[in-house]
Amino acid sequence: MCDAMLIVTHDTILNRSALEMRALPRKFLGRATLYPAGAGVGLWLRVLFEIEVWRYVLALSPFVIAALVWQEYALAIAQAPVPMLIVVYFVENRFLRVPKAKRAGLIDKAEAERGLDLLRARGQSILTKISAGRGLAQGRLHLVIEQSDMARLAPLTYVSVQSEDGPEILRLSVEERALITQTLFQPPLTERDLRRINIAQDQALRDIVLEAARVSAHARMAALMDQR
């Protein structure tokens, strides 16, 4: 599977009820399943694989195959929960994820801080352009970046712009989504780089905040010129 970044907004999600929120930042991984609209097969598969039940089915499939091949032992296989639990534990915690004892060594602390500084700078730039382009004079915007911690799979990244006015997840335009796609993850900081940092620091969510009142007149003028 290729890297999977899903910009979470009303036009990219089929089950829009999942976008309802009561507090910021709105978290999705492990709490709500998002169904991407107009996405390719790779993104759909990656999103579905984030659902535990499908991973459990895949992990336990050898037991099902064994029961079909050796039918005389099918009942004994079905009544062996301990080996099944061991297999699920191994797949979930040892194969798909990095063991906790090894996470801190994934990346040098200085390199991680440089990566996070770059992420914040890019996030602030994105929020500034969105805020200026919308003519927002007050309020706070959050660029929320959430990643799966499954290191053996392609990264799954949910990116949304959340407003404290509501609170709500902003309905992003095509241009605003393109801005995020073209700006947020580019070398020297890619989705895989951020995932490595997140796993090392045991933190799945990054929340970048912008005060709309602090957007400069120059940024507002530049946004106006871009629109024209």
N, C-alpha and C positions, 0 to 999 in steps of 0.2 A: 504494500500500500504506500502511496505517496503521502507527503505531509498534508495534513488536513486542517486548514484554518476556516472556521465558519464565523462570518460576521453576523452577529445575532441582532436582527431587526425584523420588522413586521413583514417585509417583502422577501425575506430569506428563510422564514420558518413557516411550516405548514400548520402546526398546532400552536396557534398564537396565544392560546390560553396559558401556555407555559411561560409567556413573557410577563404575566402579571406579577407585581412585586409590592412588598410592603415596607421593605427596608433596604438600604444600600450597604454594601454592594450586593446585587442579586447574584446568587450562586446557582449553577446548573448541574455540574458534575456530581453524581450521586444523589441528586435531589429531583431533577426533572430531565426527561428525555426530550431532546429537540429533534424534530424531523425536518431536515433541510429541503427547501423548495428549489427545484431546478438543478440539483446537484448531480454530479457524476456518480458512477457506481462505487468508485474508491472511497469517496466521502461518506456515502450511505453505509458501506460496509464498516468503515471505521467508527461511525457513530453507533451503529447497532452492536458492534463488538464491545462498546463501553457498557452495555447492559449486562449485568452479572449473569443472568440466566443463560445467555447464549455462550458465555465463556465456560460455564459449568457443564453445559451440554457437550461442548467440544472436548473438555478435559475428561469427561466420563465416557466418551464415545468408545474407547478401547474395551470397556466393560460390556457395552452393548454388543459390540462386534464379537467378543469372546462368547457371550451368551448365545448368539446366533450360530456361531461356528460349532461350539460344543454344547449342544442343546441339553445333553444329559446332565450338565453342570449348571444350567441356567438358573435354577432355584438357589443353589449355593452361592453363585455369583451375585445374584440380586440381594441376598441376605448377608452381604459382607460390607457393611457401611464403613468400617474403620479404614480399609484400604482405599475406599472411595474418598473419604475425607482427607487422607494423606495425599492422594493425587491432587485434589483440588487445592489444598494448602500449598503444595510444591509449585503448581502452575501459577497460582495467584501471587505468592510471596517470594518465590525463588527464581522462577523463570520469567514472568512478565515484569516483575518489579525488582529494583536493586535492593538487596538486604540492607536494613537500617545501619548496620555496622560499617557498611562500605560506602554509604552515601556521601559523607563529608569529604572523602578523598576523590570525588569525581572531578573537582575543579579547584584550582587555587583561589583563595579568598580574594586576593587582589584582582584577579581576572573576573571573578564573579561580580565584584563591585563595579568594575569598569563596564561590564555588560549591563548591569542594572542602571547605571548612570546614563548609558546610551538609550536604554529603553525609556527612561523617564524623559529624556530630552526629546525623543521622537514622539512620545505620548503627548507631551506638552505642546509640541508643534502641531500635532493633529487636532487636539482640542482647541487650540488657539484659532486655527483656520476654520473649524466648524463653528465656533462661537462667533467669530468675526463675520463669517459668511451668513449667519442667521441674524446678525445684528443684536445679539444678546448683550444687555447692559448690566444684568445682575443674575444671581444664581450661581450654582456650582455644577460643573459637569465632571463625570467620572469616566475615564477610559478603563474598563475592567477587562483584564486578560486572564483567562483561566485555562489551565492545562492539565491533561491527564498525566498521572505519574507512572504509566506503564511504559517502561524504557525499551522493551523489546519490540514494540510496535511503532509505526509512524506516529509522530506527534499529532495529538488532537487538541486544537486550540480554539476556544470560544472567545470572541472579542465583541464587546458591546459598549455603546456610549449610554451612560445612565445619568439621568438628571434628578437632582434633589427636589425639583419642582414637580410634585406628584406624590411620591416619586414615580418615575417611569423610565422605560427603555426608549430612547429616541428612535423615531422612524427616520432612518438615514436615507438620503438620496443616493442615486447611482454615483454621482460625483464624490460624495462623502465616503461611500464604500470603496471607491477606487483610490481615494486618498489614503485610506487605511491599508489597503492591499499593497500599494506602491511604496509606502513609507515605513510601516511598522517593522517588518522583518526583511532586512537586507543585510548582506555581509558588511561588517564583521559580526552582526548579531542576527542569527536565524532562529527559527522555531526550535530547532534541535539544540542550539546553544542555550536558549532560555530554559528549555526543559531540563537540561543538565544542571543549570543553576538552581532551578526550582526543586529538583530532587535532592540536590546536595544540601539545600537549606530547609528541606521539608516544608515547602510553601507552594501551594498550587495556584494561588490567586495573587495577582498584582493589581493594585488600584491606584491609578494616577489621577490627581484631582486638579481642576483649574477653576479659579475664581473668574467669572466672566467680567467682573468690574476691572480686573487687572489687565485685560487685553488692551494693548496700546492702540493709539489712533493710527499709527503707521500700519499695524496689522489689519485694522478695519478697512483702511483705504486700499491696501493690497487685495483684500478679499473682494471689495467692491469692483476693483479693476478686473479681477479674474472673472467675475460674473458677467461683466460687460464684454 
